[in-house]
Amino acid sequence: MPLILFDWDVSYEGRKERASTPTARDHTSSRVITGLKNLYHLHLSPIESSHHFSSFHYAPYSDSEIEAKPQVLLVGQYSTGKTTFISYLLGKKYPSAHIGPEPTTDKFIAVVHGPSDKVIKGNSLTVVPELPFGGLSTFGAGFLNKFEASVTSSPLLESVTLIDSPGVLSGEKQRVNRSYDFSTVVKWFAERSDLILLLFDAHKLDVSDEFRDVIEKLKPHDDKVRCVLNKADQINKSQFVRVYGSLLWSMGKIFRTPEVSRVYCGSYWEKDFVNKDYKDMFNEDERLLLEELKGLPSQAAARKINDMVKRIRLVKVHVCILTYLKSQMPFFYGHETRQKQLLSDLEDVFEEVKVMYDLSDGDMPDITQFRVNLRSHDFRRFPKLDRGVLRSLDGLITLQIPELMGRVGGVSGVLNMSQMGEVEHEDTKTRIKRKQEEIKRKKKGGIGGVEVLVALAGVLVLLFLVLGGVLGLEINGVLKTTLLKTILGLFGVETKASGTGEL
């Protein structure tokens, strides 16, 4: 039977609960989204623009991308069951879905929610304000002719958007030239997705060169990647053990990590299992996968904050690298020679920048791609180092992001207030305001008029004593003691005089 992902309670109580519970969550999420938009447009976007960030990393965020529903990207070689998987989740076929053993899906298809079934072509999608696909216009007509949205009504699509991708080519099929860069488009979707599902057919685990290239582009987003071993019920026990182990080994080798992505095993279509040896495990994996999908809307705000933090950290690293390269360029002549030398020694440049600004290895960009992007720039045109920019980026992470995370909630405090008694509590805004006032007081501080007079009097008294000794003047002992006590008293030092008047 087709899967129904959400079993809605149609009673009055069920309708009342659904009408109230999501409202509070949506209000909190909307406040977080508004905060993220203000943070990005007022603080981060100007820094990205002045430091050529989009030429090296990601395109600027649009409001529709920040406001977008959670997205799930499906990637896999042809005939691994991606389209069938989506139909299984929806409980029905969606418009333009075509299923077959040959490569059937030759387009990127965004499956979105709508009251009636229809198809929207790629060029039109880039100008629909409700959908976050305006940035795809940079890939040109060659890609947009191979992109469309399938609009259909489904409970799942009310809170999640599914992205179906063309089957990754293998063997002789790799010689077929696409009219766009497939891996770069996948990377664009991956950057904006909340979950990435890599589908594998249990009958064929060979990873083609193009699929390997795609997985390489997903490395920066490995926390979002999950593997789905589809059609696993169509092989016997011994075959399943070998296939499962081979998949784990292959993914660990490609991601270059001993910890592989979570693997869900099963058979995602409406028919019953062929081999039922691992039926319980398949059902459990399916339940866990569906729970993860259903949990995406509630985690969307936290995920967007997490992505924004990663972007801010990358912007800081980018600023440090570009300003360092700028500082290494000569003033008068030899620019081309020096630029070539810096490009060839980019590994040393990265190490120097890491040490100079205390950056971590995990925040550094891919050096190969960064070198390629640098070749099209003149280092002399990079901006100079502005410590204020770095302080602003640090402030976003240490002050403004924690305030947004506080709106998401869900974490109890460290102190038990009932046991600790009354503790004065400062919210984030009060703490920020207090810090700003302290900084202003320090800037306005320094030596005031009274302090200047006191210091000047002390210097004059001391000078009088020194000159008196040099000129051989006789200074009364009591007077001398009084003057010394006066000097020490000006600087806050207490003194005691003996019975003879000496200190």
C-alpha positions in Angstrom: 0.0 0.0 0.0 1.2 3.6 -0.6 2.7 5.2 2.4 0.8 8.0 4.1 3.4 10.0 6.0 1.1 12.0 8.2 -1.9 10.3 9.8 -4.0 13.4 10.6 -6.6 13.3 13.4 -9.8 14.6 11.7 -11.8 15.0 15.0 -12.6 18.4 16.4 -9.9 18.1 19.1 -7.3 17.1 16.4 -8.2 20.1 14.2 -8.0 22.4 17.3 -4.6 21.0 18.3 -3.2 21.4 14.7 -4.6 25.0 14.6 -2.9 26.0 17.8 0.4 24.1 18.1 2.0 25.1 14.8 1.0 28.7 15.3 3.3 29.1 18.3 6.1 27.3 16.5 5.6 29.3 13.3 5.6 32.6 15.3 9.0 31.7 16.9 10.4 30.6 13.6 9.2 33.8 11.9 11.0 35.9 14.5 14.2 33.9 14.0 13.9 34.3 10.2 13.4 38.0 10.5 16.4 38.3 12.7 18.5 36.3 10.3 17.5 38.5 7.4 18.3 41.6 9.3 21.7 40.2 10.4 22.6 39.2 6.9 21.5 42.3 5.0 22.8 44.8 7.5 26.0 43.2 8.6 27.2 40.3 6.5 26.1 41.1 3.0 28.2 44.4 2.8 31.3 42.5 3.9 30.7 39.8 1.3 30.3 42.4 -1.4 33.4 44.4 -0.6 35.6 41.2 -0.4 34.4 39.4 -3.6 32.9 36.5 -1.5 30.5 35.3 -4.2 33.4 34.9 -6.7 35.0 32.4 -4.4 32.2 30.7 -2.5 28.5 31.2 -2.4 26.1 33.5 -4.1 24.4 36.2 -1.9 21.4 35.0 0.1 17.9 36.2 -1.0 15.0 36.7 1.3 13.1 33.8 -0.3 16.1 31.5 0.4 16.2 32.4 4.1 12.4 32.1 4.4 12.2 28.8 2.4 10.7 25.6 3.7 13.1 22.8 4.5 14.4 21.1 1.4 15.4 17.5 0.8 17.7 16.8 -2.1 17.8 13.3 -3.7 20.9 12.3 -5.6 21.8 8.9 -7.1 22.8 7.1 -10.3 20.1 6.3 -12.8 17.4 3.7 -11.9 18.1 3.7 -8.2 14.5 4.6 -7.4 14.6 8.3 -6.7 11.3 9.1 -8.4 9.6 6.0 -6.9 10.9 7.0 -3.5 9.3 10.5 -3.7 6.0 8.9 -5.0 6.1 6.5 -2.0 6.5 9.4 0.4 3.7 11.4 -1.1 1.4 8.3 -1.4 0.8 9.1 -5.1 2.6 10.0 -8.4 3.3 13.6 -8.9 3.1 15.5 -12.2 5.9 14.8 -14.8 7.0 11.8 -12.8 8.2 9.0 -15.1 9.5 5.7 -13.8 11.4 3.0 -15.7 14.5 0.9 -15.8 16.3 3.3 -18.2 17.4 6.9 -17.3 14.0 8.5 -17.2 14.4 11.7 -15.2 16.5 14.0 -17.3 15.6 17.2 -15.3 15.9 18.7 -11.9 12.4 18.6 -10.5 11.3 20.6 -7.4 8.2 18.9 -6.0 6.3 21.7 -4.2 2.9 22.1 -2.6 0.0 23.6 -4.4 -3.8 23.2 -4.4 -3.9 21.7 -7.9 -1.5 19.6 -10.0 0.6 21.5 -12.6 4.1 22.0 -13.9 6.1 25.3 -13.9 9.0 25.6 -16.2 12.5 26.7 -15.1 12.6 30.2 -16.5 9.3 31.1 -14.8 10.5 29.5 -11.5 13.3 32.0 -11.1 10.8 34.9 -10.9 8.3 33.3 -8.5 8.7 35.2 -5.3 7.4 32.4 -3.1 10.0 29.9 -4.2 13.8 30.1 -3.5 15.0 29.4 -7.0 15.9 32.9 -8.2 19.6 32.2 -7.8 19.5 29.4 -10.4 19.3 32.0 -13.2 23.1 32.3 -13.0 23.3 28.9 -14.7 21.7 30.2 -17.8 19.1 28.8 -20.3 21.1 25.5 -20.7 20.1 24.5 -17.2 16.7 26.3 -16.8 15.5 24.3 -19.8 16.2 21.2 -17.7 14.6 22.4 -14.5 10.9 22.6 -13.6 8.6 22.5 -10.5 6.0 19.8 -10.1 3.1 21.3 -8.0 0.8 18.9 -6.2 -1.2 18.6 -3.0 0.3 16.5 -0.2 0.5 16.9 3.6 4.3 16.3 3.5 4.8 19.1 0.9 3.0 21.6 3.2 6.2 21.7 5.3 9.0 20.2 3.1 10.1 20.7 -0.5 11.6 17.6 -2.4 14.2 18.0 -5.1 14.5 15.1 -7.6 17.7 15.1 -9.7 18.6 13.4 -13.0 20.3 10.0 -12.6 24.1 10.3 -12.4 25.6 8.8 -15.6 28.0 5.9 -15.7 30.1 4.0 -18.2 29.7 5.1 -21.8 26.8 7.4 -20.8 29.3 9.7 -19.2 30.4 10.8 -22.7 27.0 12.5 -23.2 27.6 16.2 -22.7 25.2 18.0 -20.5 24.3 21.6 -21.3 25.3 22.6 -17.7 27.7 21.7 -15.0 25.8 18.9 -13.2 28.0 18.8 -10.0 27.9 22.6 -9.6 24.1 22.6 -9.8 24.0 19.8 -7.2 26.3 21.9 -5.0 24.0 24.9 -5.3 21.0 22.8 -4.1 23.1 21.1 -1.4 24.0 24.4 0.1 20.3 25.2 0.5 19.0 21.8 1.5 18.3 20.6 5.1 18.8 16.9 4.2 20.6 15.2 1.3 19.7 11.6 0.5 22.2 9.6 -1.6 20.2 6.6 -3.1 22.0 3.4 -4.0 20.6 0.3 -5.8 21.5 -2.9 -3.9 22.1 -4.6 -7.3 24.8 -2.1 -8.4 27.1 -0.2 -6.1 29.6 0.9 -8.7 30.4 4.6 -8.2 30.9 6.4 -11.5 33.4 9.3 -12.0 30.6 11.8 -12.2 28.9 10.4 -9.1 32.2 10.6 -7.2 32.6 14.2 -8.4 29.2 15.0 -7.1 29.9 13.4 -3.7 33.1 15.4 -3.5 31.1 18.6 -3.8 28.9 17.4 -0.9 31.8 17.1 1.5 31.3 20.6 3.1 27.7 19.4 3.9 28.5 15.9 5.2 26.4 16.6 8.3 23.3 16.7 6.1 24.1 13.5 4.0 22.3 10.2 4.5 22.6 7.1 2.4 19.6 5.0 1.4 20.2 1.5 0.2 17.1 0.9 -1.9 15.8 -2.4 -3.2 17.6 -4.2 -0.4 14.8 -6.8 -0.1 15.6 -8.2 -3.5 18.9 -9.8 -2.4 19.5 -12.6 0.0 21.2 -12.5 3.4 24.8 -13.1 2.3 24.5 -10.7 -0.6 23.0 -8.0 1.7 25.9 -8.3 4.2 28.5 -7.9 1.4 26.6 -5.0 -0.3 26.1 -3.2 3.0 29.8 -3.5 3.9 30.9 -2.5 0.5 28.7 0.7 0.7 30.2 1.7 4.0 33.7 1.1 2.7 33.0 3.2 -0.4 31.5 6.1 1.4 34.3 6.2 4.0 36.9 6.2 1.2 35.2 9.0 -0.7 34.5 11.2 2.3 38.0 10.3 3.7 36.7 9.6 7.1 36.2 6.5 9.3 32.7 7.7 10.2 30.4 7.2 7.4 26.9 8.7 6.8 23.9 7.1 8.3 22.6 4.3 6.0 18.9 3.5 5.8 18.1 0.1 4.2 14.8 -1.0 2.7 12.6 -1.1 -0.3 10.7 2.1 -0.9 7.7 1.3 -3.0 4.1 0.2 -2.5 4.8 -3.6 -3.0 5.6 -6.1 -0.2 9.2 -7.2 0.5 10.5 -10.0 -1.7 12.9 -11.4 0.9 11.7 -11.0 4.4 14.9 -12.0 6.2 15.5 -8.5 7.4 11.9 -7.3 7.4 12.1 -5.9 11.0 15.3 -4.0 10.3 13.8 -2.5 7.1 10.7 -1.4 8.8 12.7 0.2 11.6 15.0 2.0 9.2 11.9 3.3 7.3 10.4 4.5 10.6 13.6 6.3 11.5 13.9 7.9 8.1 10.3 9.1 8.2 10.8 10.5 11.7 13.8 12.5 10.4 11.8 13.9 7.6 8.9 14.8 9.8 11.3 16.5 12.2 12.8 18.8 9.6 10.2 21.6 10.0 10.7 21.9 13.8 14.5 22.0 13.3 14.4 24.4 10.3 15.1 27.6 12.4 18.0 26.0 14.2 19.4 24.6 10.9 19.2 28.1 9.3 21.1 29.6 12.2 23.7 26.8 11.9 24.2 27.5 8.2 24.5 31.3 8.9 27.2 30.6 11.5 29.1 28.5 9.0 28.8 31.2 6.5 30.0 33.9 8.9 33.1 31.8 9.8 33.9 31.3 6.2 33.5 35.0 5.5 36.0 35.7 8.2 38.5 33.3 6.8 38.0 34.7 3.4 38.6 38.3 4.6 41.8 37.2 6.4 43.2 35.5 3.3 42.4 38.3 0.9 43.7 41.0 3.1 46.9 39.0 3.8 47.5 38.6 0.0 46.9 42.3 -0.4 49.6 43.1 2.2 52.2 40.9 0.5 52.0 42.8 -2.8 54.8 45.3 -3.6 54.1 49.0 -3.8 55.8 50.0 -7.1 56.8 47.1 -9.5 57.0 43.3 -9.7 53.3 42.8 -9.1 52.9 39.9 -11.6 55.9 38.0 -10.3 54.9 38.4 -6.7 51.3 37.3 -7.5 52.5 34.2 -9.2 54.8 33.4 -6.3 51.9 33.7 -3.8 49.7 31.5 -5.9 52.4 28.8 -6.1 53.0 29.1 -2.3 49.3 29.2 -1.4 49.8 26.3 1.1 52.3 28.4 3.0 50.0 31.4 2.8 47.1 29.4 4.3 49.4 28.2 7.2 50.6 31.8 7.8 47.0 33.1 7.9 45.9 30.4 10.3 48.6 31.2 12.7 48.2 34.9 12.4 44.5 35.0 13.0 44.1 31.8 15.1 41.9 30.0 12.6 41.1 26.3 12.6 41.8 23.8 9.8 38.1 23.0 9.5 37.2 26.6 8.6 39.7 26.8 5.7 38.3 26.6 2.1 39.4 24.0 -0.4 42.8 25.2 -1.5 42.6 23.8 -5.0 39.4 25.6 -5.9 40.5 28.7 -4.1 43.7 28.9 -6.2 41.6 28.5 -9.4 39.4 31.4 -8.3 42.4 33.6 -7.4 43.8 33.4 -10.9 41.1 35.7 -12.2 41.8 38.5 -9.7 44.4 41.2 -9.2 45.6 41.0 -5.6 46.3 44.7 -5.6 42.5 45.4 -5.8 41.7 43.4 -2.7 40.7 45.5 0.3 43.1 46.3 3.0 42.8 44.8 6.5 40.2 46.4 8.6 40.2 45.2 12.2 36.7 46.6 12.6 35.4 44.1 10.0 36.9 41.2 12.0 35.4 42.5 15.2 32.1 42.9 13.5 32.1 39.3 12.3 33.2 38.1 15.8 30.3 40.1 17.3 27.8 38.4 15.0 28.8 35.0 16.4 29.3 36.0 20.1 26.4 38.4 20.5 23.7 38.4 17.8 23.6 34.7 17.0 23.2 33.6 20.6 20.3 36.0 20.9 18.6 34.2 17.9 19.4 30.8 19.4 17.7 32.0 22.6 14.5 32.5 20.6 14.6 28.9 19.4 14.8 27.6 22.9 14.6 24.0 23.9 17.6 24.0 26.2 17.4 24.4 30.0 19.7 26.6 31.9 22.7 25.5 33.9 21.6 27.0 37.2 18.7 25.6 39.2 17.1 28.8 40.3 15.0 27.2 43.0 18.1 25.9 44.7 20.4 28.8 44.0 18.0 31.4 45.4 17.3 34.7 43.7 19.9 35.4 41.1 19.9 38.7 39.2 19.3 37.8 35.5 20.3 39.9 32.5 18.8 39.2 29.1 20.9 39.5 26.0 19.8 43.0 25.1 20.5 44.3 28.6 24.0 42.6 28.7 24.9 44.1 25.3 23.7 47.6 26.4 25.8 47.3 29.6 28.9 46.3 27.6 28.4 49.2 25.2 28.1 51.6 28.1 31.3 50.3 29.7 33.2 50.7 26.4 31.9 54.3 26.1 33.0 55.1 29.7 36.4 53.7 29.0 36.7 55.8 25.8 35.6 58.9 27.7 37.8 58.1 30.6 41.5 58.9 31.0 43.0 61.8 33.0 40.5 64.5 33.9 41.2 68.1 35.0 41.5 67.3 38.7 43.9 64.5 38.1 46.1 66.7 35.9 46.3 69.4 38.6 47.2 66.8 41.3 49.9 65.2 39.2 51.3 68.7 38.3 51.5 69.7 41.9 53.4 66.5 42.8 55.9 67.1 40.0 56.5 70.7 41.2 57.1 69.7 44.8 59.5 66.9 43.8 61.3 69.3 41.5 61.7 71.8 44.3 63.3 69.2 46.6 65.7 68.1 43.9 66.8 71.6 42.9 67.3 72.4 46.6 69.7 69.5 47.0 71.6 70.4 43.8 72.0 74.1 44.7 73.0 73.3 48.3 69.9 75.0 49.8 69.2 74.2 53.4 65.6 72.9 53.7 64.1 72.6 57.1 63.6 69.0 58.2 60.0 69.5 59.2 59.4 71.3 55.9 61.1 68.5 53.9 59.1 65.8 55.7 55.9 67.8 55.0 56.6 68.1 51.3 57.4 64.4 51.0 54.3 63.4 52.8 52.4 65.7 50.4 53.9 64.0 47.3 53.1 60.5 48.7 49.6 61.6 49.7 48.9 62.8 46.2 49.5 59.3 45.0 47.5 57.7 47.8 50.4 56.4 49.9 50.0 56.6 53.7 53.0 57.6 55.7 53.9 57.7 59.4 56.3 60.3 60.9 58.6 59.6 63.8 58.8 61.8 66.9 61.6 63.8 65.3 59.5 64.7 62.3 61.4 62.2 60.0 59.5 59.8 57.8 
